[in-house]
């Protein structure tokens, strides 16, 4: 017996299988998601040992807002939001004092004393080496972003209600040097080497020069950023650190915590840039980033160091001709959120970090060991992790080790596997299948100045195939048909049972699928998904309550199915649907799962009407009859005198709840035309039977 479906499946072809995933780490951007300590990432993507960096001090306050050298290798620091001051000296962090007001964003060392500018006070405060606090001068600025010393005076850059202000302050007095009403504040300050000052602003991100000759303020550049946060001068050239959106974060006193790696969108706009103005004032963008923001700049050992957040990476931009060969590099990472200041300390450099608040010492000497932990690799949804191949140059006395670990959480925690022992290039790691994985490189050197060089790391893995997951199969009401296009012999909607009409949207179902009605049609919807996102196909069998199963389809492609039940005998059946991901995976890796529906009934036989009689009784007509169906519960009955207007009736017990129902109804005589009366009954599968009787007669005419 051939059972016809209402939609023929598409012709099967050879399905394209998904490529096995691989990852190659060789370019600079490939390494950006990594955590590094002591490893330098060059612009060419090569990894080498970095300049040595070690943490030398910590503070519990979280953020270090300002820092100045103390002249003897130490530093004065302001931290927290309560005006606290500290002195790092002799390798120890010591409290210095506290000033009234808000955050101290700017400090300068005048002689042996410290000049600080607490936010919102409109004052400069002098702090002695012993911690004594006393007034220095009143100033017009609401917030001070930079201080610098000029002889016995202090240069103040900041902002007030009237705009950006540049002031000169001496003991007990201050005077205005320049103002810019269109800008919010001057945010950066650097000497120009000619008795004047370079300034950076917040608002339009201007770079300006204040000249002593005529107290003149000149705009050198209008950057495409909101603010200029840092300035540095080297060999007569001005280096500018410009940002978007950084000054408002300072103003709230809440710098962001260290962030995970953010994959920048291809069309993402730059958040920051380093721009060089040469001696002829020709600008050139040396470096820009859509992820990092610039907090500090300094020229050191023939390079420009850039302190960034919110991953505290130190970028290096070589000065001079070396830039042509190696234009930039990540030279170190503090492990905090922001690298906010650089301070000279003998031949070394103190680097200030925030979130948490730390002080690090950067040395020109090369580290003897460094590690790089890769970004997290993800299976879909679980993977078997294969071999990794390492391409590295290891001079005598140097080495590179490769290790792996896996876990089920996106952030490594105690549930992850331990790091494997060091693996040879191409050696298969002994790791359990897991959703996430990470590798670690450990570079080391026992020879001063010698470093290994990592060129490329290539990794291979395979997504573990998982079987399709069933939620269920929905059995649609009898007669409802789901197809891609409406069947050509659809009947009018007015003849469709009301409960089925509600399931037939006028404009189709889910776009391409159409719902319609056809006698004998039976439809199903499959609620099934594949964890790997594989394409599914289905083998469909009809399982009778008695007898052998019948194959309806062996390679069905849709998540709905309709078939014509008219060739099927009345009875109870189940639909068995086996889902397979074979179209998307290799033959020997495909998996299947099966779902059997609850029983459903196929019923094509109309009910039987018996014992029909109609007798006059008072002012009405009493109609009695018995209705019976072999398969289904009855659901509807009606009486009519002309076959057009029908009066709905209920059985004697008032409930349609069994296959046999008895009816005894008195119909008003005015509702009856003539002596011929019709009755109709309908079962749950919309099979309908009618019968007629003449008033005063017993029996049925069909």
Secondary structure, DSSP 8 states (H G I E B T S, - for coil): ----BSS--------------EEEE-SGGGGTTSEEESEEEETTS-EEE-EEEEEEEEETTS-EEEEEE-SSS-EEEEETTTTEEEEEETTEEEEEEE-SSS-EEEEEEETTEEEEEETTS-EEEEE-TT--EEEEEE-S-SEEEEEEEETTEEEEEEEETTEEEEEEEETTEEEEEEEETTSSEEEEEEE-SSS-EEEEEESS-EEEEEETTTTEEEEEEE-SSSEEEEEEEETTEEEEEEESS-HHHHHHT------------TT---SEEEEEE-TT--EEEEEEESS-EEEEEEEETTEEEEEEESS-EEEEEE-GGGGGT---EEEEE-SSSEEEEEEEETTEEEEEEETTEEEEEEEEEE-SEEEEE---EEEEEEEEEEEEEEEEE--TTEEEEEEEEEESSSS--TTS------B-TT-------EEEEEEEEEEEESSTT---EEEEEEEEEEE-----EEEEEEE--TTEEEESS--TT---GGGS-HHHHTTS-TT-BTTTBEEEE-TTEEEEEEEEE-TT----EEEEEEEESSS--EEEEEEE-SSEEEEE-TTS-SEEEEEEEEEE-TTTS-GGG--EEEEE---EEE-----EEEEEEEEEETTEEEEEEEEE-SSS-EEEEEEESSSSS-EE---TTS---SSEEEEEEEEEGGG--SSEEEEEEEETT--EEEEEEETT-BS-B-
